[in-house]
């Protein structure tokens, strides 16, 4: 694992902590947080499927 990968992992963990603290600040219940997480997952999964069906690819 090179330095760039380690930095990416640390940055992603930092964003995860930041997102978790935002959810905690709203004082939502666990069921509401799970519902919101599933909604966002469905949105991103749907966009991924649409992009895949349209043949969108990341440039190399």
N, C-alpha and C positions, 0 to 999 in steps of 0.2 A: 504494500500500500504506500503510495507516494504522498508527499506533503499536500498536494492539491486535494486529494481524496479526503485526507484527515480534516483539512480546513472546511471542506464541504459538509462533512458529517457534523462538525462542531457548529457550523452556521445553521444547519437544518435543525439540530437540537435546540439551538437558541430561539429559532422561529417557533418551534413547537412549545417551548416554555412561554414565549410571549403570547401565543394564541390561547394557551391554557389559562394564563392569567387574565386575559380579556374575558373569557367565558366565566371565570370565577368572580370577576367584578360585577357581572350581571346577576349573580346569586340565583341562577336558574337551577331547577331540580335536575337530577340525573336523567329522568325520562325525557325532559325537554331538551337537554343537551344531546342525548342519543338521537332524538328525532331530528334535530338540526344537523347533526353529523351525517345522518343517513340521507337527508335531503341534499346536502352539499355533495356527498358521494355520488348520488344519483345524477346530479347536474353534471359533474365532471365526467362520469362514466358515459352519460349520454353524448356529451360533446366529443369524447374520445371516439365513440362508435360512429358518430356522424362524420368526423374528420377521416376516420379509417375508410368508411364507405365512399367518401368523395376522393379517396386516393391521396390525401395530404401526407406529406413526408417531411421530416426535418432535413435541412440541407446538411450535407457532409462536409 
